Amino acid sequence: MSKLLRTTAPPATLLVRLLVGAVFLSEGLQKLLFPDAQGAGRFAMIGIPAPDVVGPFVGRVEIVCGVLLLIGLLTRLAAIPLIIDISVAIVSTKLPILLGHGIWRFSLPKLANYGFWSMAHEARTDFCMLVGSLFLLIVGAGKKWSVDARLTNERVESIAKY
């Protein structure tokens, strides 16, 4: 478990944790607070199967994992479902924009333009969240201002005493 928590990332990693955690927390809350626009209703419009189940589930995953990132607890573990979450979002909503037509079950939104630049514009936040989550998976919570660092330091100190 200590390998999962251990990190040598600089204290500035807190900024990435706060950014990624806050955005996922906010998006998860909105999926539950505004299900027609952001949760199950939107998932149905996109073509996500079982939107009444998947919408609230994804919202709860984003809330729990977002909070874990914010406090820096099990950061690497929390990043994994968020990477899956944002990857599905990119494939289901941005790939159709890139291609200019729906793909598999996923529908094409009405936009003024389609193709690479339109997709790049629409996906800018998604790509930031994906890269931020990958960063946290790789480096962990950071050695300051995280529960992971505190737990790891306490473990190292207790082992050093004996």
ZADO-1210 file (C-alpha; in nm, 4 decimals, padded with zeros to 6 digits):
<atoms>
<atom x="00.0000" y="00.0000" z="00.0000" code="MET" pos="1"/>
<atom x="00.2846" y="00.2417" z="00.0728" code="SER" pos="2"/>
<atom x="00.4018" y="00.2122" z="-00.2905" code="LYS" pos="3"/>
<atom x="00.0593" y="00.3328" z="-00.3963" code="LEU" pos="4"/>
<atom x="00.0776" y="00.6311" z="-00.1593" code="LEU" pos="5"/>
<atom x="00.4481" y="00.7183" z="-00.1849" code="ARG" pos="6"/>
<atom x="00.5369" y="01.0224" z="-00.3911" code="THR" pos="7"/>
<atom x="00.8330" y="01.2461" z="-00.4536" code="THR" pos="8"/>
<atom x="00.6326" y="01.4941" z="-00.6599" code="ALA" pos="9"/>
<atom x="00.6895" y="01.8603" z="-00.5734" code="PRO" pos="10"/>
<atom x="00.4457" y="02.0542" z="-00.3545" code="PRO" pos="11"/>
<atom x="00.3139" y="02.2334" z="-00.6654" code="ALA" pos="12"/>
<atom x="00.1379" y="01.9062" z="-00.7513" code="THR" pos="13"/>
<atom x="-00.1302" y="02.0395" z="-00.5189" code="LEU" pos="14"/>
<atom x="-00.2334" y="02.2806" z="-00.7948" code="LEU" pos="15"/>
<atom x="-00.3026" y="01.9954" z="-01.0384" code="VAL" pos="16"/>
<atom x="-00.4890" y="01.8017" z="-00.7683" code="ARG" pos="17"/>
<atom x="-00.7050" y="02.1033" z="-00.6865" code="LEU" pos="18"/>
<atom x="-00.7818" y="02.1742" z="-01.0518" code="LEU" pos="19"/>
<atom x="-00.8656" y="01.8175" z="-01.1529" code="VAL" pos="20"/>
<atom x="-01.0443" y="01.7352" z="-00.8270" code="GLY" pos="21"/>
<atom x="-01.2577" y="02.0511" z="-00.8289" code="ALA" pos="22"/>
<atom x="-01.3669" y="02.0106" z="-01.1915" code="VAL" pos="23"/>
<atom x="-01.4628" y="01.6448" z="-01.1457" code="PHE" pos="24"/>
<atom x="-01.6405" y="01.7211" z="-00.8174" code="LEU" pos="25"/>
<atom x="-01.8367" y="02.0034" z="-00.9812" code="SER" pos="26"/>
<atom x="-01.9285" y="01.7947" z="-01.2859" code="GLU" pos="27"/>
<atom x="-02.0339" y="01.5014" z="-01.0677" code="GLY" pos="28"/>
<atom x="-02.2572" y="01.7222" z="-00.8533" code="LEU" pos="29"/>
<atom x="-02.4163" y="01.8707" z="-01.1651" code="GLN" pos="30"/>
<atom x="-02.4967" y="01.5228" z="-01.2981" code="LYS" pos="31"/>
<atom x="-02.7008" y="01.4636" z="-00.9815" code="LEU" pos="32"/>
<atom x="-02.8448" y="01.8148" z="-00.9399" code="LEU" pos="33"/>
<atom x="-02.9401" y="01.8648" z="-01.3050" code="PHE" pos="34"/>
<atom x="-02.9981" y="01.5125" z="-01.4399" code="PRO" pos="35"/>
<atom x="-03.1900" y="01.6209" z="-01.7519" code="ASP" pos="36"/>
<atom x="-02.9200" y="01.8618" z="-01.8705" code="ALA" pos="37"/>
<atom x="-02.6000" y="01.7067" z="-01.7319" code="GLN" pos="38"/>
<atom x="-02.6775" y="01.3514" z="-01.6195" code="GLY" pos="39"/>
<atom x="-02.9130" y="01.0822" z="-01.7445" code="ALA" pos="40"/>
<atom x="-03.0880" y="01.3123" z="-01.9934" code="GLY" pos="41"/>
<atom x="-02.7613" y="01.4149" z="-02.1557" code="ARG" pos="42"/>
<atom x="-02.6344" y="01.0559" z="-02.1517" code="PHE" pos="43"/>
<atom x="-02.9519" y="00.9432" z="-02.3325" code="ALA" pos="44"/>
<atom x="-02.9070" y="01.2158" z="-02.5956" code="MET" pos="45"/>
<atom x="-02.5431" y="01.1137" z="-02.6531" code="ILE" pos="46"/>
<atom x="-02.6319" y="00.7451" z="-02.6847" code="GLY" pos="47"/>
<atom x="-02.4849" y="00.6079" z="-02.3617" code="ILE" pos="48"/>
<atom x="-02.6606" y="00.2789" z="-02.2759" code="PRO" pos="49"/>
<atom x="-02.8819" y="00.2658" z="-01.9615" code="ALA" pos="50"/>
<atom x="-02.8550" y="00.6408" z="-01.9000" code="PRO" pos="51"/>
<atom x="-03.0805" y="00.6326" z="-01.5907" code="ASP" pos="52"/>
<atom x="-02.8285" y="00.4034" z="-01.4223" code="VAL" pos="53"/>
<atom x="-02.5033" y="00.5225" z="-01.5801" code="VAL" pos="54"/>
<atom x="-02.5683" y="00.8960" z="-01.5286" code="GLY" pos="55"/>
<atom x="-02.6016" y="00.8859" z="-01.1478" code="PRO" pos="56"/>
<atom x="-02.3244" y="00.6236" z="-01.1229" code="PHE" pos="57"/>
<atom x="-02.0796" y="00.8419" z="-01.3173" code="VAL" pos="58"/>
<atom x="-02.1837" y="01.1434" z="-01.1109" code="GLY" pos="59"/>
<atom x="-02.1078" y="00.9610" z="-00.7870" code="ARG" pos="60"/>
<atom x="-01.7732" y="00.8336" z="-00.9167" code="VAL" pos="61"/>
<atom x="-01.6755" y="01.1887" z="-01.0144" code="GLU" pos="62"/>
<atom x="-01.7800" y="01.3216" z="-00.6717" code="ILE" pos="63"/>
<atom x="-01.5977" y="01.0550" z="-00.4683" code="VAL" pos="64"/>
<atom x="-01.2816" y="01.0530" z="-00.6785" code="CYS" pos="65"/>
<atom x="-01.2834" y="01.4334" z="-00.7069" code="GLY" pos="66"/>
<atom x="-01.2920" y="01.4647" z="-00.3269" code="VAL" pos="67"/>
<atom x="-01.0155" y="01.2041" z="-00.2928" code="LEU" pos="68"/>
<atom x="-00.7975" y="01.4102" z="-00.5280" code="LEU" pos="69"/>
<atom x="-00.8759" y="01.7330" z="-00.3426" code="LEU" pos="70"/>
<atom x="-00.7585" y="01.5899" z="-00.0105" code="ILE" pos="71"/>
<atom x="-00.4827" y="01.3808" z="-00.1661" code="GLY" pos="72"/>
<atom x="-00.6056" y="01.0445" z="-00.0392" code="LEU" pos="73"/>
<atom x="-00.5464" y="00.7368" z="-00.2570" code="LEU" pos="74"/>
<atom x="-00.4655" y="00.9803" z="-00.5363" code="THR" pos="75"/>
<atom x="-00.3277" y="00.7282" z="-00.7837" code="ARG" pos="76"/>
<atom x="-00.6203" y="00.4934" z="-00.7262" code="LEU" pos="77"/>
<atom x="-00.8751" y="00.7771" z="-00.7594" code="ALA" pos="78"/>
<atom x="-00.7188" y="00.8885" z="-01.0876" code="ALA" pos="79"/>
<atom x="-00.7905" y="00.5541" z="-01.2588" code="ILE" pos="80"/>
<atom x="-01.1731" y="00.5744" z="-01.2735" code="PRO" pos="81"/>
<atom x="-01.1453" y="00.9405" z="-01.3723" code="LEU" pos="82"/>
<atom x="-00.9166" y="00.8505" z="-01.6632" code="ILE" pos="83"/>
<atom x="-01.1711" y="00.5913" z="-01.7761" code="ILE" pos="84"/>
<atom x="-01.4541" y="00.8422" z="-01.7262" code="ASP" pos="85"/>
<atom x="-01.2944" y="01.1196" z="-01.9320" code="ILE" pos="86"/>
<atom x="-01.1782" y="00.8750" z="-02.2008" code="SER" pos="87"/>
<atom x="-01.5377" y="00.7583" z="-02.2491" code="VAL" pos="88"/>
<atom x="-01.6457" y="01.1235" z="-02.2631" code="ALA" pos="89"/>
<atom x="-01.3905" y="01.1968" z="-02.5350" code="ILE" pos="90"/>
<atom x="-01.4854" y="00.8916" z="-02.7423" code="VAL" pos="91"/>
<atom x="-01.8608" y="00.9419" z="-02.7038" code="SER" pos="92"/>
<atom x="-01.8789" y="01.3186" z="-02.7528" code="THR" pos="93"/>
<atom x="-01.5626" y="01.4385" z="-02.9256" code="LYS" pos="94"/>
<atom x="-01.4886" y="01.1584" z="-03.1714" code="LEU" pos="95"/>
<atom x="-01.8194" y="01.2189" z="-03.3559" code="PRO" pos="96"/>
<atom x="-01.7249" y="01.5881" z="-03.3878" code="ILE" pos="97"/>
<atom x="-01.3868" y="01.4933" z="-03.5325" code="LEU" pos="98"/>
<atom x="-01.5428" y="01.2506" z="-03.7808" code="LEU" pos="99"/>
<atom x="-01.8440" y="01.4687" z="-03.8633" code="GLY" pos="100"/>
<atom x="-02.0917" y="01.1865" z="-03.8029" code="HIS" pos="101"/>
<atom x="-02.2189" y="00.9657" z="-03.5226" code="GLY" pos="102"/>
<atom x="-02.0180" y="00.6579" z="-03.4392" code="ILE" pos="103"/>
<atom x="-02.1446" y="00.3345" z="-03.2838" code="TRP" pos="104"/>
<atom x="-02.4299" y="00.4446" z="-03.0558" code="ARG" pos="105"/>
<atom x="-02.2956" y="00.7957" z="-03.0098" code="PHE" pos="106"/>
<atom x="-02.4752" y="01.0838" z="-03.1781" code="SER" pos="107"/>
<atom x="-02.3339" y="01.3943" z="-03.3434" code="LEU" pos="108"/>
<atom x="-02.4189" y="01.7228" z="-03.1700" code="PRO" pos="109"/>
<atom x="-02.5364" y="02.0203" z="-03.3774" code="LYS" pos="110"/>
<atom x="-02.2390" y="02.2499" z="-03.4248" code="LEU" pos="111"/>
<atom x="-02.1432" y="02.5149" z="-03.6798" code="ALA" pos="112"/>
<atom x="-01.8341" y="02.3162" z="-03.7847" code="ASN" pos="113"/>
<atom x="-01.6943" y="01.9655" z="-03.7594" code="TYR" pos="114"/>
<atom x="-01.3465" y="01.8207" z="-03.7966" code="GLY" pos="115"/>
<atom x="-01.0203" y="01.8552" z="-03.6100" code="PHE" pos="116"/>
<atom x="-01.0389" y="02.2219" z="-03.5031" code="TRP" pos="117"/>
<atom x="-01.3990" y="02.1993" z="-03.3893" code="SER" pos="118"/>
<atom x="-01.3181" y="01.8843" z="-03.1926" code="MET" pos="119"/>
<atom x="-01.0046" y="02.0449" z="-03.0428" code="ALA" pos="120"/>
<atom x="-01.2116" y="02.3423" z="-02.9284" code="HIS" pos="121"/>
<atom x="-01.4892" y="02.1291" z="-02.7778" code="GLU" pos="122"/>
<atom x="-01.2416" y="01.8890" z="-02.6123" code="ALA" pos="123"/>
<atom x="-01.0051" y="02.1393" z="-02.4521" code="ARG" pos="124"/>
<atom x="-01.1310" y="02.0796" z="-02.0979" code="THR" pos="125"/>
<atom x="-01.1561" y="01.7041" z="-02.1536" code="ASP" pos="126"/>
<atom x="-00.7940" y="01.6860" z="-02.2692" code="PHE" pos="127"/>
<atom x="-00.6782" y="01.8909" z="-01.9687" code="CYS" pos="128"/>
<atom x="-00.8677" y="01.6614" z="-01.7326" code="MET" pos="129"/>
<atom x="-00.7238" y="01.3523" z="-01.9019" code="LEU" pos="130"/>
<atom x="-00.3651" y="01.4800" z="-01.8902" code="VAL" pos="131"/>
<atom x="-00.4067" y="01.6069" z="-01.5329" code="GLY" pos="132"/>
<atom x="-00.5443" y="01.2700" z="-01.4222" code="SER" pos="133"/>
<atom x="-00.2628" y="01.0840" z="-01.5992" code="LEU" pos="134"/>
<atom x="-00.0113" y="01.3134" z="-01.4282" code="PHE" pos="135"/>
<atom x="-00.1578" y="01.2342" z="-01.0858" code="LEU" pos="136"/>
<atom x="-00.1608" y="00.8619" z="-01.1643" code="LEU" pos="137"/>
<atom x="00.2100" y="00.8804" z="-01.2456" code="ILE" pos="138"/>
<atom x="00.3406" y="01.1121" z="-00.9712" code="VAL" pos="139"/>
<atom x="00.0881" y="01.0715" z="-00.6900" code="GLY" pos="140"/>
<atom x="-00.0459" y="01.3382" z="-00.4556" code="ALA" pos="141"/>
<atom x="00.2738" y="01.5295" z="-00.3897" code="GLY" pos="142"/>
<atom x="00.4917" y="01.5259" z="-00.0814" code="LYS" pos="143"/>
<atom x="00.3184" y="01.8194" z="00.0898" code="LYS" pos="144"/>
<atom x="-00.0451" y="01.8971" z="00.1677" code="TRP" pos="145"/>
<atom x="-00.1847" y="01.5505" z="00.1006" code="SER" pos="146"/>
<atom x="-00.3192" y="01.2699" z="00.3143" code="VAL" pos="147"/>
<atom x="-00.1117" y="01.0234" z="00.1094" code="ASP" pos="148"/>
<atom x="00.2130" y="01.2028" z="00.2033" code="ALA" pos="149"/>
<atom x="00.1092" y="01.2248" z="00.5664" code="ARG" pos="150"/>
<atom x="00.0277" y="00.8530" z="00.5836" code="LEU" pos="151"/>
<atom x="00.3525" y="00.7612" z="00.4093" code="THR" pos="152"/>
<atom x="00.5583" y="00.9899" z="00.6369" code="ASN" pos="153"/>
<atom x="00.3939" y="00.8498" z="00.9515" code="GLU" pos="154"/>
<atom x="00.4658" y="00.4947" z="00.8320" code="ARG" pos="155"/>
<atom x="00.8305" y="00.5766" z="00.7539" code="VAL" pos="156"/>
<atom x="00.8732" y="00.7493" z="01.0912" code="GLU" pos="157"/>
<atom x="00.7216" y="00.4558" z="01.2813" code="SER" pos="158"/>
<atom x="00.9463" y="00.2074" z="01.0979" code="ILE" pos="159"/>
<atom x="01.2527" y="00.4264" z="01.1659" code="ALA" pos="160"/>
<atom x="01.1805" y="00.4215" z="01.5404" code="LYS" pos="161"/>
<atom x="01.2206" y="00.0434" z="01.5497" code="TYR" pos="162"/>
</atoms>
